[in-house]
Amino acid sequence: MATSAKPIVSITHAVNNLPTSFALDDIEIISQHANETLLTVREQMLLPHPKKHAPVFTTPQLAALCRTDRKKINYYWERPELALPQGTTMPRSREFTLAEAREWIKKVGPFSPRPAGARGKKIAVGNFKGGVTKTTCAMTLAQGLSLFGRRVLLVDLDPQASLSALNGVIADSEVSEEQTILPLIYGEETDLKYAVQKTYWDGIDLIPASAALFSAEFYLPFKQSQNSDFRFWDVLNAGLEPLLDEYDAIIIDTPPALSYVTINAFMAADGLIVPIPPNALDYASSTQFWSLFTDLGKSMKNVVPDLNKRFDFIHVLLTKVDASQIATNKVREWISRSYDSLVLPIEIPATTVTTTASMEFGTVYDISKYEGSNKTYQRAREAYDRFAEMIDQQLMALWTAETQVEVAA
């Protein structure tokens, strides 16, 4: 377990009731203390394991993932030609690891594989306001898609590295600059294969982030000013292109600001998901998101007149929906009027399940057995399942349409 850091107040001592003063160099001590404390907290949350572990699944849970019943699972289990994982015998049931469950899903589940010749899709999750569950949406979408048999790459572009933390990777203690997108930004690498690392969750890989990503906001405009042929907005897209045959979906978590890195994410994305909680402040902030996005589009067209950027889809997702709040219905109506068909027919509820999971550096998908109300857990889990399923259906429709065009050509 990480050792406790020295108390921050030891930097200086208060005298005669004066507040404690801090020199600029003292900020490093605060940072070290916070990072060491975070490591300790994470290890306490994840006991008895030093790292995150994926959930395990009972036979009924496996049946639900495969969209079938327990009798069918037993039938498949007894067919050796399918070569299905046998799981681990427990006193009253069997347990299957995530990797074993995904093997079952691929072989007996109802989900069609990505058609031959179709390439993976890049999906950016963005909003210029923090606290809208942007990172949670990116992580749960990846987990949900993986339970449909998809292979997913998560790309963390936020210097706060919350997505990396959800994967059990703590920046800046465990992530070096060379493991982020920065070598690509600096031109030291031509694609992002060097940065891909496995995660605790079978089917999901990660390109992590760290605070060092802030330097990209200075380097990209500098490089553009030095070289007019440099395409600062296309660096991420070029780095991800070689990975599109390997992954069904590449999900990009963006910083909560219109930064150079965010521009790269939006210009690379095939699809865009914008989470918005139905409260007045978040709704008002969302209108600024679209205004700034509009300005970005106009600026890009001025720089590159022949730029032909299209999104396969843009979705607004209502998150942190608390039906007990009187204002929720009214703000939901405003959002529906503002964004019309962009609003997904799915809402992510605010529940104690999501709060508990986030306190343990996880999501609803990380829970093997919920200790509270099963009804509350199912309500949260079903919302994320429906969200992932809708996106998966759209990906499948896009792949099918694209392969049909190629055949016709």
N, C-alpha and C positions, 0 to 999 in steps of 0.2 A: 504494500500500500504506500502511496506517496506520502512523504513526510510533510508535516504541517509547516507552512511558511511562518516567518517571524511576523508578529503583528505590525500592521502598517504604521501605527502610531509611534513606533519606535524610531521612525525617521527623524522626527524632531519632538520636542517636548513643549507642551503648553505651559506658559508662564503668566502668572497674574491673570488667569482667565482668558488670555489671548487665544484665538483659534490656532490650531496647528497649521503651520505654513509648510509649503512644498516647493522645492526647486524643480526645474524642468527635468533634471536628471532623476528625481525621485519617482517620476512616472513609471520608470522601468521596474522599480520595486513594487509598485502597485500592480503592474502587469504580471510580474512573477508570482506575487502572492495570490492573485486571482486565478492564474493558470494552475498553480499547485493545489489550490483549494478545489478547483473544478475536477482535477484528476482524482482527488480523494473522494469527492461527492460521487463521481461516476462509479468508482470502484465499490463504494458502499451500496449504491443503487443496484449494481449488477452482481452482487454477491449471490452464490458462491463462485461465479465465473469472473475472471479478470477482464473478459471482453464480452461483447454482446453475443447472445446465442439466439438463433432463429427458433420459433415455436415448433412444437411437435403436434401431431394430429392423431386423434383416435379414429377408429374405423368409421363411425358415423360422420365425423368431420371430413374424412377423406371422401366418403360417399357424396357429401354436399359439394365438395370442391369439384368432383367429377360429374356433378349434376345427375346422380343416379341414387339408388337405394342400397342399403347394406347387403341385401340378398345378392344384388348384382356384383358388389365388391367381392363377396365370398365366392361367387361363381368365377369371376375373373382370376381371383387368387389361386384357384385350383387348376388353372389352365397353364401348364408349364411352357407352352409354345409362345405365350405372351412375354415371358421372362420379366415379370413384374416384381419389384422389390417386395420382400416378404414382411418387412417391418420387424418390430421387436415384440416378443410375447410378454404381456403384462398379466398381473393376477386376474383381471376381469376383462381385458380387451387386448388390442394390439396398438402399438404406437408407431407412427411413421414420421421420419424426419422430413424437413422441408424438401430436401433433394429427392427423397423417395416419393413424396406426394406429387412433386412436379413431374416425375417420371410416369406416374399413374395418370396424371392429367393429360400428358402428351399422348399416351397410348390408348386410353379409353374415354377421355373427356370429349365433349362435343365441339371443341374449338378447332377451327381449321388453321393449318399452318400458313405462314406467309407464302404466297405463290412464288414459284421459281421465277427469278428474274426481277422480282419487286425488291425495292430497297427500303431500308428502314426510314422512319419519319422522325424529324426533330420537332420537339414540342417545348416551347418556352412558357414558363409560369411567371407572370409578371404583374406588378402593381407598384406604383411609386410611393406607396405608404406602407409602413411597417405594421405588424400586428394583425394582418388579415389572413393568417395561416397559409401564406404562400408556400413556405418550405414544407409544411405538413402536407399540403395538397400534392406537391411534387413527389414526396416520399411515398405517400399512400397510393398515388397513381402508379408509381413504379411497382410497388408491392402487389397491387391489384392485378396489373397486367401480367406480372410474373406468375400469378396463380391461374392465368389463362394459358400458360405455357410459353409466354413471350420472354425474350431475352432483352434486358433493359440496361442502358447506360445512364447513370446520373452524372450531371456536370454541375458542380457547385461553383458559381461565379461570385458569390457574396463574400466579401472579406470577413464578415462575421462568422462564416463557416457553420451555420446552423445545420445545413443539410449533411455536412460531414459529421457533425456531432450525432445526428440521428442514426448514422451508420456506425457509431462507436469510434469515430476517428476525431480526436481532439486537436484542433489547431490552437496555438502554434506549437504545442508540445510534441505532436506526432506528425506534422506535415512540414516538409521543407519546401522552399521555393521551387525546387526542381520537380516536385511532384504535382504542381499546379499547372495552369495554362500559361504561366509566365514564359517558359522557354519558347513556346509557340509565339507568344506576343513579341518577344525579342528577336525572333527570326532564327533562333538557335535550333529549332526543330521545324519540320515541314508538316507534320500531322501530330495528332494527340495520342497515338498508340503508346508512347513512352509513359504517359501519365495514368493510364488505366490500371486500377487495382481491384482485386477481389474484395467483396464485403462478406459479412456474416450471413447474408441472405442469398441463397442459391438463386441464380438467374439475374442478379443485379450486380453490376460493376460500378465503380465510382471514380470520377476525377475530382479529388478533394480541393478545398480552398484553404487559404490562410490570409492573415492580415496583409501579407506581402502583395496581394492583388491590387492594393491601392496604387502601387507604382505604375500599373497599366494605364491609369488615368492621366499620367504625365507623359509616359513613353509614346502612346499612340498618336496624340496630337503633335508631339515633337517630331516623330518619324514622318508624319504627313507633311509637316512644314519643310522638312529637309528633302523630301522626295515626292514630287507631284504625281508620280505614277503609283505610289503606295496606296492601297485600298484599305484604309484603317477599319472600315466597317465589315470587311470580308475575311478577316484573319481567322475568326472562330469557325466560320462556315468552311473555309478551306481545310482547316485542321480536322474537322469532323467528317468530311466527305469520305475519306478512306475507311471509315468505321461503319458506314451505312449498310454494308452487306453483312456485317457481323451481328448487328443489333436490330431488333424489330422497332424499338423506340429509343430515342435519345432525349431524355427529359432534362431541361436546363433550368436551374433555379437562379433567378436574377437578383441583383441588389435592389433595394427599395429606393431607387433614384434613377433618373435619366442620365446615366453615365456612358462613357465610351464602351465599357464592357457590356452594359445593357443594350446599347445600340447593336453591338456585335451579335448578341443573343437574338434580338428581334429580327435582324437581317438574315440570320442563319435559319430561323425557325420556319417549319412548314405549317405549324399550328400554334395558336396562342391561347392560353387560358388565363383569365383575369379573375382572381378571387375577390369578392366584395361582401363583407358582413352587412346585414341590413340594419345599420344604424346611421343616423343623420350625418355624422362627421365623416364616416367612411364613404358614404354615398357622395357627399360634396367633394371629397378628395378624388373620387373616381372620375368625376367630370374633368378635373384638372389633368388626370392621366391621359384622357383622350385628347385634350387640347394640346398637351405637350407632344403626344404621339403624332398629332396632325402637323405640328410645327416641324417635328423631326422628319416626317415624310416629305414636306415641302423643301426643307433644307437639303435632304439627300437628292431630290430631283434637280435642285439647282447645281449640286456638285456633279451629279451623274445624270444628265438629261435623258439618256436612254435606259435608265434603270427600270427594270420590269419586275418588280417585286410583288408577288401574290402569296396570300396565305390560303392553305387548303381549308382552314376553319379558324374562326375566332369565337371563343365562348366566354361568357360571364358566368361564374359559379358562385352562388350564394353560400357563404360559410358562416360558422358561429351563429347559426339561427336559433334564437331563444324565443320560442312561441309564447312563453309566459310574459314577455315584455309587451306592454300596450303599443309601443311605437313600432314594433316589428312589422305588423301588417301594413301600416302606412308606408314605411320606408321600402318594404318589399314591392308595394304598388308603384312607388316612384322609380325603383330600379327597373321594373318590368316595362313601365312607360318609356323610360329613357333608352333601354337597350333592346326592347322588343324580342325578336327571334334569337338574338344572341344569348339570351338567358337560358341556361340549361334547365330542363324540367326535373332537376335534382337539387336538393338542399342538404348541406352538411350541418347537422344539428350541433348545438352547444350542449355537451353532456359531461357528466363527471367521468365518463370513460376516457374521453380524450384528454381531460385535465390530468387524470391519474397517469395515463400513458406518457404524456409529455414530461411529467415530473421524473419519470424513470428513463428519460432519453429514448422514448419509443412512440409508437402509434398503436391504433387499435389492432393492427395486424400482428403486432409483436406479442399480443396476449394469448397465451395458451389456454388459460382458464381464468375468467374474470370472477373476482371475489364478491362483487356487488350484485345488483339486480341483472338477471339474464336478459330481461326485456329491454333495459337501458342499453346493455351491450349490443344486443341484436339491432336495435334502432340505429346505433352509430355505425356498426359494421355494415349493415345493409345499405346505408347511404353511400359509403365509400365503394362498396361492391358495385352498386348501380352506376356510380360515376366512372369507375374503371371500365365497366362493361360497355357503357355508351361510347367511350373513347375507342375501345377495342373494336367495336362494330364499325365505327367510322374509319379506322385504320384499314380494316378488312375491305370496306367498300372502296376506299381509295386505291388500295393495292389491286383489287379486281379490275377496276376501271382502267388503271394504268397498263396492266398486262394485256387487257383486251385491245387497247389502242395500239400497243406494240405489235400484237398479232395481226391486227388489221393493216398496219403499215407494211 
